[in-house]
Amino acid sequence: MSDTVLEVKNLVTTFRINKKEYPVIRDISFEIHENETLCMVGESGCGKSVTTLSVMGLLPENGAVRSGSIKLCGEELLGMSPRQLGQVRGKKMGMIFQEPMTSLNPLLTIGYQLTEGLRQHLGMSKAEAHATAVSYLEKVGIANAEERMKQFPFQLSGGLRQRIMIAMMMSLQPRLLIADEPTTALDVTIQKQVLLLLNRLKQDMKTGILFITHDLGVVAQIADRVIVLYSGSKVEEGATRQIFENPLHPYTNGLIAAVPNVDSDEFEIRPIPGTFPSITEEIGGCRFHPRCPYATERCRQEVPQALEYEPGHFVACHKVEEENK
């Protein structure tokens, strides 16, 4: 296995609401290696974005990492001062958000925003930073790069803005790139181009990518491995092939079954029954048991542990455990 870029162990993140703390991330562990894309999937509110904010050290004021470990290239991030984290962000890890218009400053030119990080983190001169920024705009397929450097974000399409964000992050050559639903706001054609671009840059720079999405079609295109989250807990993890060809957890099966099959004569949508729990809702045992058709008394009482059923394929489910005894 290639070198480990990100190692998260037993991460617990809480939010304080009305003077009470509620766990949002519940004892999650995972690794990302060089030249690897790990996709994190699940319904809205499952904890995908909170996981990334925990890694980046960007939790809101009412959020806090209560226990666990987050190591970037072997260096512990938890306990770092804001200044130390600021030096790590951008230089060693970068983040691409869902809507680039909220990430780019509307009052500054593209050129200024691209060169600022290069000068601050890599110590480049103004001329070196300009030349590097132009070269990365060209690498992400942006024509007339010199002209684009002079423009403001509002003058560009959503697809161009997202490419610029990718160029900005990759120009710093981070070891870890976090992409939080970066293609959701894009049309299908531009989405495909962005995914191909991320794959190429990952291979060229040996970057590890944590890709957040709820779109299983995107997962199939870009992921090397997949983690399925439900209500802050990791319920299944495996290679992309394992997850799609042999999903074991009832929730994973439900997610895949909920995707309409356009090749079938019967165009049927099969939603997962029940409703997703809020973070303030206290549920004993497995958090999925109120919606699970296979739930037993053990599921209601005991939190399942993630067990390995084939190399690299982990599942946290009492039913799967009992079937494989």
N, C-alpha and C positions, 0 to 999 in steps of 0.2 A: 504494500500500500504506500502511496506517496506521502510526503510529509504532511503533518496535521497543521492546518492554518488556524482553525477555530475549534476549541474544545470547551463545551458547556457541560457541567456536571451538577446534577441535583438542584437545578435552578428553581427558586421559589420567589415569586414577585407578588406583592400585595398592593392593593389600593385602599386608601382610607376614605370611607364614605360615611357621613354623619357620625363622626367620632368613633367609627368601628372599622377595623381592618378586615379585608376580605382577600383571600388568595385568588389571584388571576392566573398565575402560572404555577403549576403544581408538580414540582419535583421532575423537571424535564432535563434529560441528558441527550447530547448528540455531538457529533464531530463533523467537520468539513475539511477535506484535504485539497492539496494543490490540484488545479485543473479538474475540479469537480463542482457540479451544480447540485445542491440539495434543495429540493422544493418542499415548502411547508404548506399544507393544504388544510382546509376545514371551513365550516360556515363562518359568516361574519360574527365576531365576538368570541371566537374560540381561543384567541391569545396569540395569533400569528404576529401582528404588529407590535404587541406588547413585548414579545420575545425579542424582536429586533431593537426596540427602544431600550430594553434592558442591556443588550449587548453593546449598543452605542453609548450608553450612559445618558440617555435623553428622556428619561421618564418624567412625567409631569410632577408637580410639587406633591401631590397626594399619593404618588407611587414610589415604591422602594423595593430593592432586592433584599430580601430578608435572610437568605442563605444560599449556599451553592458556590460555584466557581465558574468564572469565565476567563479563559486563557486565549490570547491571540499570539500565535507563533511562540507558545510556551510562556508568555508574559501575562501574569495575573492582572486583569483590568479592575476587578472589584477592589475598592480601597484607594484607587488612584484619585488624586486631587483633580478638580475641574481643569486646571492648567495642563496637567499631565495628559488627561484624556483629550484635550484640545490638540495636543501635539500628535497623538496617535490617530485621531480622526483626520481623514484626508490623506495623510502620509501612508498609514498602514491599513486603514479601512475606510471605505467610502460608502455612501448610501444614495440610491436613486429612488425618488418618491413617485407616487402614482400620478400626480399632476405637476408637471414641470413648471407651470406658470406660478405656482405658489413657492417654488424653490429658487427661481431666478428673480433677482431684484429688478423690478420694472423700470427703475430710474437709472440703471447702469447699463452700459453697452455690453454686448456678449464678450467682446475682447477683454474688457476690464475684468469681468467675472472669471474668464478662463485663465488669465495670467496672474490674478491675485494669489491663488493657491500655489502656483508654481514658484512664485517669488518668495512667498512666506514659508512654505514647507521644504522646498528644494534649493532655495537660495539663488535662484537664477537671476541674471540681469534682465532688464526690461526687454532688450532685444532678443535674448535667448528665450524668454518666456513667450514672447510674441511668436517667434518661429516655431516653438514647440506646440503652442495652441493651434496654429494654422495647420500643422502637420497632423494633429489629432482630429481636427475637423474633417480633413481630407480622408483620414483612415475610417471615419464613421460614415463616409459616403456623402458628405456635404460639398456641393459644387460652389464655386466662387467664394472660397473660404475667407479670403482677404476682405471681401465686401461684407460677409456675414459678421466679421469681427466688429464692424462699425455700427451694426444694427442693434436695436433694442428688442427685448423679448416679444413685445406686442406686435412686432412686424413679422413674426415668424409663425408658422403653423405648429400645431401640437406635436406632429411627428418630428419636425425639425428641432423643436425645443427639447424633446426627449433625447434626440441624438446628441444635442449639445451637452445635456446633463451627463450622458454616457462618456462623451469625450472629456468632459471636465474631470470626472472621477478617474477614468483610465489614464489620463495624462500624468497623474501622480503615482501610477503603477502600484496601487494598493495590493496587499496580500489577500485581503478579503473585500468583496463587494456585496453589499446588501441591496437587493432590488425588491422594493415593497409595491407589488402590483404595478410594475412600470408600463404595462401594455394595456391596462384596463380602459384608459381614456382614448385609445388609438383605434383607427379602423383596421380591418382584418389585414389589408395589404401592408400597411405600415407596421402592424404588430409582427407579422412574419419577418420583415426586414430587421426589426429590432432584435428579435430572438436569434436570428442568424448572426447578427453583429455581436451579440453577447457571447455566443458560442465561439466565434472566431477569436475574439479578444481574450477569452478564457484560455484557449489553447495557446495563443501567442505569448501570453504573459504569465501562464501558470497560476492564474488567480483562482481562489476558491469563491464560489458564489452561493449566497443564501437567497433563494428566490421565493417570495411570498405570493401566493395566488389562490383563488378559489376556482380557477378554470382548469379542469382536468385535461382539456385539449392542449392547453399551453404546457402543462406538466409532461404530457406524452412527447412533446417536441423538444423540450430543453433539459429535463431532469436526468441525472445519473442515479440519484436516490431520492426517496420520498418519505416525509414524515407526515402522518395524519394526526391532527390535533382535534380534541373535543373538549370544550369547556375547560381549557387550561391544562389538559392532560394529554400526553402522547399515548395514543391507542394502538398505533401500528407504525412500523418503520421497515423499509426494505428497498432493494433495487427497484427501479421503475418497472421492469418486467415482472418482478414478484408481486408488486402491488396491483398491477392491471390484470395479470393472468391468474393470480392465485390470492385474491384478497381474503383474509381470514377473519378480521374483526367485523361484526355485524354493521358497525357504522361505516366502515370503508366500503362494504358491499352496498350499503344504502346510498352512499355518495355516487358510486359508479352506476348503480341502477337508476338513479335520478336523472342521468344524462340521456336525453332522447336519442334513439337510434334512427337516424334518417334513412338508413338502408332497409329498415324493416317495413313490411306492409302495414303494420299497426304502429302508428306514430303515437306512442303512449309515454306520458310523464309519470313516474312513480315517486312521489315525494316521500320523504321519511316521516312517518307519523309523529304526532306530538309537537311540542314547541321547544326551542332551544332555551336552556335555563339562564337566568340572569346571574351575575357574579354574586349577588346578595342572597341567592337561593341556596339553602343548606340541603344537600342531598347526601345521604349516607351511602357507603359502598361505591360502586361504579357510578360515575356521573351520568352514564348513558342509560342506566337501567330503566328509567321511566318511559323511554322510547323504544326499548329493545324487545323484540318478540320472543327472545329466548331467556329473559331475565328470570332468575330463581331467587330464593331467599338468601343464598350466599352472595349474589350480586348486590342485594340491597344492604348487606351488612359489611362486606369485606372489599376493600380496594384491591383490584387485581394488579399483579406485578407484571412488568414486561418480560416475557420469556422468549428465548430464541428457538424457533421451530425448524429452520433451515439456515445455512450460513448467511448471516446478515439480515435475516427476516425476524423481526421482533413484534410480538403482539401482547397486549395487556387485556386478557379476556378469560374469565373463568370457564366459559363454554369451550373455547379452543383448548385450554389447558386440560380439561377433562377428556376431550375427544382424542388427545394425543398422549394420554398416559400409557 
